Amino acid sequence: MFPPFLLTTIAFGLFTASFSSASPDPTPFQISVPAESIDLLHQKLALTTFPDELVDVDRDYGVPLEDLKRLVSCWKDTFDWRAQEAALNAELPQYTVDIDVDGFDTLNVHFVHQRSSEPNAIPLLFVHGWPGSFLEVRKVLPLLTEGSPSFHVVALSLPGFGFSEAPRRKGFGLPQFAEVGNKLMVALGYDKYVTQGGDWGSLITRSMGFLYGNDSHVVASHTNFPQGIQPDGDEQPYTDIEEARLARTEWYETEGMGYYSEQSTQPQTLGYALADSPAGLLAWIYEKLINWTDNYPWEDDEVLTWVSIYYFSRAGPAASTRVYYEFEKNVDFKKMLYGTRLDVPTGLSHFPKEIRASPDAWYDVLYNVVFSSQHDHGGHFAAHENPQVLVNDVKRMFGTDGPLADVLVQLKTESMHN
């Protein structure tokens, strides 16, 4: 990574990166959980009190007792956090940087930054959601930074998630998350860039498109969790795939949204349980990992690493739930997100076990759709569950034969004249 304090301008093929002495200086970061925190986790797990369970209910009532007992036992007795910690530190180039948020405090933000060796690589901001984290970039990082097209990848830990500092005052919603993402990219020298996001990352990158899009900073966007609105005069019948999307959405809205109601209304109350009970936190997240994927073969160590990021997070797991509350309270911004078409060119990837999906025509109401790809397998955590498939879509969208070839050539021409 080039030092951001240099007073220089460096051309990165399609984009121009300008570094200023006013830019904050990223600090290399390594995950290092204190030994006493790991000891306390083991003590708490040993004191877990499990509830009873009805017979023959499978997953109808939630996480099966047998699953949770196995995972708690593994987390307490055999799971090696130090090995996972070392692997993450070895694989992911991590940093922190201070970012001033307008109307709020300065936040120390954690992020992954991997530059491609290709001179014409495209800067890409990868944004996760809940219950995800920066961990979701792990499988796609080597795929995005190699081959053609290639990307300089930045994956931030959203404020309040992972090893980023959490906001300390109310009102920190999607506009502020978008501001952090944009300021991070600009601080790293990427004045023009593209975005990729799922879950909250989809809405945050959409927000970035409205606030920093087109001639400003965000050139184009890709999402695996697009939001659709039924257009006026919409006519059925829908295709079988579209009917399946609507059925999946109905399942989610009737059987899978209990967590949303709590996190968007009384997140602090839930936070006491998530912060104090590692078994409770594990059940809360594990349920989503199973229900929101397409029969993905989760390994116990994989699940426990995912959940450990939350348990050992800088602000604690409660902080990550507040985004739901702030989203629902900012009524005007929510109306804009779901009522205004975004001009930024956008690509969509569709997976059958996504938790909410719509017929194709519904997406045209809210997006300038330039790329769309339907897949026959996969779910909500596409970067983790189907990394190669997701990357293939991103590369097709931004490739020389893709729909944005002319846009990228124009950007290259502009950068040569800057």
N, C-alpha and C positions, 0 to 999 in steps of 0.2 A: 504494500500500500504506500502511495506517495504521501509524504508528510504534508498535512493540510495547512501548515503554517507558512509554507513557501509562497512568496509573492511571484507567482508564475502562472502561465496558462498552458495546459498540456492537451493536445488533440487526441481523442480516443476514437479515431475512425469516424463513426457516425455521429458522435457527440463531442462536445467540448467541455472539458472539466476545468473550471477556474477556481483556484485556491486563494484564499485571502487570509491575511494575518488576523482578521476578525473572527475567523472560523475557530470553533473549539477544537482542542487537540484530543483525538481519541486515545484512550489508554488501553493497552493490551490487557485482556482479562482471562483468568483461569478459574474454573469452578473449584472451590475448596471449602466444602462444608465442614464446620468445626466438629471435632470428634464428639464433643459433649452433646451436640444436636443429634448425632446418629445414636448415641447411647440413650438419650431421652426417647427417641422414636422407638427403640427396642423395648424400653420399659413400658411405654404406653401400649404397644402392641401386646405385650405379655398380660396386660390388665384388661384386655378387650372383653366386654360382656356381649355375647351374641343374642339376638332375639330368637324366639321360637319361629317355626315355619309350618305352614299347612302341608298336607301330603298331596302329591301329584299336581303341583301347580306350575312346574317348570319355571318360566320367566314371567308368568302372567302377573305376579305381584311385585316383581322387581328382581334384583340380583339373587340367585339361588344361594342358600346358606352354605351348601357344600363348596361352591366356588369361592365365597368370601373367606371361609375358614382355611381353605388351601392357600389362598393368596396372602392372608395375614400370617400364616405359619411360615410361608416362604420369605416374606418381607422381614420377619423377625429372625429367622434361623439360617437361611441359606443365601438370600439375596446379597450380592456384593456391590454396594453402592460405590465403593472406591474404584472398583474395576470399571463400572459404567462411567463414573466421573472422569477417569483417566482416558477412556475411549473418546468421550465427547471433547475433551480438551485437545486430544491428538487430531481428531477429525475436523473440528470446527474452529476456524480462526475467529476468536471472540474479542470484543472491545467494549468499552463503555465511553460515553461522552455526555457532557452537560448540555442540555437544551433548554433554552428559555421559552416558556409557553405564555403567550399573551394573556394577561389577566390572571395568571396562575404563577406558581413557583417555578424555579429552575429544577429540572428533573435530570437525574443521572440515568441514562438509558443504555441498556445492554443490547448488543447486536452482533450478528455474524457478518463478516465481510470477506468474500472470496473473489479476487479478481481473476479473470480469464487471462491466459497467455496470448489470446488472439487480439491484435491491435484494433480490429473493428468490432469488438464485443459491445453489446448493448447493455447499459446499466438497467438492472431490474430490482425493484423493491418487492420482497416477498413478505406478506402480512398474514399472520395466523389469526385464530379466533379462540373461542372457549369450547371445550376444555383442551385446547391445543396449546402450543408454545413454539418457541424457536426450534425445538426438537424436530418439528415437521419438515424443516428444510434439509434435514440430514441426508435423506436418500436422493433428493433431487439435485443437491448442490454439485456433486461431481458430474452429473449428466448435463446440467445447464452450463457449466463452465468449460466444457469440452465440445468439440465438433463444430458444426456450422448450421445455423448461426450460433454464436456463443454469447454468454452473458457475464457481466460483472454483477455478482449477486450480493444483495444486502438483505438480511433477514433480522428485523428488530424484534426484541421482546417488548410487547406493548407495555406502557406504563401500568404497573400493578400486577404484571405477569412475570414469571421467571425471575431474572436477576436485574430487572429494571426497577427503579424507584417508583413508588405509587404516589398519585396525587394526594394532597393533604386537605383539599377543600372540595366541597360539593360543586357540581356543575361541569365536571370534566367529562365531556361526551365525545361523540364522533368528530365534531369539528376540531377538537383539541388533539385527538389521536391522529387525525389527518395532518394537523400542523406539525406534530412531532415527526411523522413519517417524511413529510416534505423537507423540513429543516434538517433532518438527518442526511437525506440524499444531497442536499445543497452543500451541507458542511463537508461531505466527503468529496465534493467536487463534481457531482453529477447534476448539472443544471437542467438537463433534459433526460428523462428516463421513462421506463414503462413499469407497470405494476402487475402483480399477480396475487390473488387472495381467495380464500374460502372462509366460510362462516363469517365472523365479524370482519375478517380481512376483506371479504367481498364488499361489505357496506363501507368500510373505512377507505378502501381504494376508490369506491364509487364517490365518496365524499371528497377525496383528493381530486378526482376528476372535475367536480363542480368548482372547487375552491382554487385548484392550481392547474387546471387542464388547458388543452389546446395550445395557445401561443405562450403559455406561462412555463410549466414544468412537465406535467404529465402528458406524454405523447400518445400513449395507448395503454389499454388495460386488458388483462385476461382474468377470468374468474371461473371457478368450478362450482360456485354457489350463486347463480344469477337469480334476480328477483323479478317476478312477472306480475303484470296487472292485466286483467281481462279488458280488451278493447271494446269500445262501443260498437254495437252491431256484430259482435263475435258470433259466428255461426258454427254449430256442430254439424256433423259428427267429427270428433277428433280421431286421430290415428290411434292404433293400439298402444304405441309408446306414450302418446300424450295422455291417454286414459290411465295408463299405469302411473304416470307422474301425478295425476290428480288423486288417484287412490292412495299413493304413498303420502301425499300431503294431508289427506283426510286422516290417515292413520296417525301421523305426527300430531296433528292439531287436536285429535280426540283422545289419544293414548300416550303421547310422548312429550307434552308441554308442561307438566307439573313443575319441573325445575324452573321453567321460564317465568311462571307466575310468581314463584317465591323470590327468585333473584331480581325480578323487575319491580317488586313491591316492598319487600322487607329483607334486603340482602344482609343487613347487619345481624339480624336474628339467626339466619342460617350460618353466618360466618363464625359464630361461637362454636358450633358443632364441627365445622370444617377445620377450624384452627386447632381445636383441642383433641379431636378424635381422628387419628390416622386411619382407623378402620372405616369410620364414617366417610372420610374424604375418598378413600379407595372405592367404596361402594358407589358414591355419588358420581365419580368419573367413570369407573369400570362399566356401569350400566350403559353409558353413552358410547363407549368404545365398542361394545357388543352390538347394541341396537342400531347404531348408525352406520355400521359397515356391512359389507356383503359377504358374510361368512368368512371374514378374514381370520386366518389361524393365529390369533394372538398367543404369543408365548408369555409365560409368567414374568420372566425378567423384563420383557418388553413393556408389559403393563406397568410393572412396578417402577421402571425407569421413568415412564410417562408421568405417573402419579407422584413420584419423588420430586420431580421438578416443581410441582405445586407445593408439596409439603415443605421443601427446603427453600422455597422462593423467598426473595428478599423482603417482601411485605406480608407474606403469609397468604394462604389461599382465599381468604375472604375478600381481599382487594380485587381479585379478578372478576368477582360477580357484580360489581357495581356498575359496569358498563351497561348492563341491562336496565337498571334503574334510570340512569342518566339518559339513555336512549328514549325511554318511554316518557320521561318528563320534558324533553325538548320537543314539544309537539310540532312546532313550526318547521324545524329541521327535518323531522320524520316525514311530515307531509311533503316537503320538497323532494326528499329521496324517493318517495313512492308516488309522486305526482308529476315529476319533471323528467323529460327525456334528456339523457346525457349525450352530448355531442362527441365526446372522446371516443375514437374507434375502439370497439370492445369485442373480444373473443370469448366464446362460451364453450365449456366442456360439460357434458351431461352424463351422470352416472345413475344407474337405476335405483340404487338404495340411498340416494340423496334424500334428506328429510323433508325438503319442500321443493317442489318443481312444478312447472307450468307448461301448457302448450306453447309451441314455438312463437305463434303470433303475439302472445302476451309479452314476450321479451322485447319485441320491437317498440312497444309503448315506452319503455324506459331506457333502452340502449340504442346506440348506433352500432348494430350488430354487423361485423365484417367477417366473422368466422364462427362456425358452430359445428360441434362434433358430438355425436351420440355414441356411447359405449354400452356394451352388453353386460358389463360386470363392473362393480365398484360402488363405493358409498361416499360418505360425507368427508372423510379424511383422505382425499385423493392423493396428496403428495406423499403420504405414508403408505397407503394401501395400493396405489397404482402409480408409482413414481415414473416409470418409463412411459406409460400411456399419457400421463399429464404433460410430461416434458415434450413428447412427440407433438402434442397439440400446440404447445407454446412455440416450438420450433417451426412447425408448419405455418403458424400465424405470422411469425416474424421472419420467415425465410425469404430468399430472393424470388421464389415463385408464389409467395403468399399474398394476401390481400393488402398488406401494408408495405410492399416493396417500394412503391412510388413515394410514400411518406418518408421512409427511411433514406431513400436516395436524396430527397429534398433536404432532409436534416443534414446529410453528409455535405451537400453543397453549401448549406448555410454555415456549417462549422468551418469549412475551408475559407470562407470570407470573413470569419470572425477573428 
